[in-house]
């Protein structure tokens, strides 16, 4: 019994070491992960070109301007290569939906009409100027106040569930059909609530702060396995929130796209 216990312990330690090294994956690797009650489930040598890419807005597509958010289209500045990223994903056959909280409408700072026909219209123009295929297939937004606990507002999964239904994608925590890209804990929580297994955090926006000021590895993807790897400033209550780990950490939307498309290409060879 003593021998068996220590053998098992040594095996587990060895496996943990191998997994940690293995998860420092480059754009050329074709490995995806899914969260499960038992930890990490690997899907190796399987195409992960998703049917649907769900993307947060501020801090991912455009630069985050801080509270209370973008109130005028003149404040919009794209993150590096955002238009090129969306265009490449659409040419590869992916559907793309924007998933964004916009409580500035609920606060009365801007009208819903201005959000849709002013800010979002201008954002789409800027993306198309960078790449003629950079078009959102749908834009989901929640204009409620955070205090309302609206089911559609992240970290709740309402908007994501609407997107899955609209594009005919099944909710399945073992599926790679959908990928969520965000820059906040609430983005990761919403994706976890909706059982999206492939969750990507970008360094832009709040991502670097979440990671305690640590930059994403240049040209590589870091897999964050536990809460020990994020900033101590993050108040993460596992008893109340979904388990957001593991998730991927990359430089920006363009880097995330490079990795997604490279994995899909390598899996087909």
Secondary structure as GFF3:
##gff-version 3
##sequence-region A 1 269
A	DSSP	alpha_helix	2	22	.	.	.	ID=ss1
A	DSSP	beta_strand	31	36	.	.	.	ID=ss2
A	DSSP	beta_strand	39	44	.	.	.	ID=ss3
A	DSSP	beta_strand	52	55	.	.	.	ID=ss4
A	DSSP	three_ten_helix	73	75	.	.	.	ID=ss5
A	DSSP	alpha_helix	82	91	.	.	.	ID=ss6
A	DSSP	beta_strand	95	101	.	.	.	ID=ss7
A	DSSP	alpha_helix	103	106	.	.	.	ID=ss8
A	DSSP	alpha_helix	112	113	.	.	.	ID=ss9
A	DSSP	pi_helix	114	120	.	.	.	ID=ss10
A	DSSP	alpha_helix	121	130	.	.	.	ID=ss11
A	DSSP	beta_strand	138	142	.	.	.	ID=ss12
A	DSSP	three_ten_helix	146	148	.	.	.	ID=ss13
A	DSSP	alpha_helix	158	166	.	.	.	ID=ss14
A	DSSP	beta_strand	178	182	.	.	.	ID=ss15
A	DSSP	alpha_helix	185	193	.	.	.	ID=ss16
A	DSSP	beta_strand	198	202	.	.	.	ID=ss17
A	DSSP	alpha_helix	207	210	.	.	.	ID=ss18
A	DSSP	beta_strand	222	224	.	.	.	ID=ss19
A	DSSP	three_ten_helix	227	229	.	.	.	ID=ss20
A	DSSP	beta_strand	247	250	.	.	.	ID=ss21
A	DSSP	alpha_helix	253	267	.	.	.	ID=ss22
###
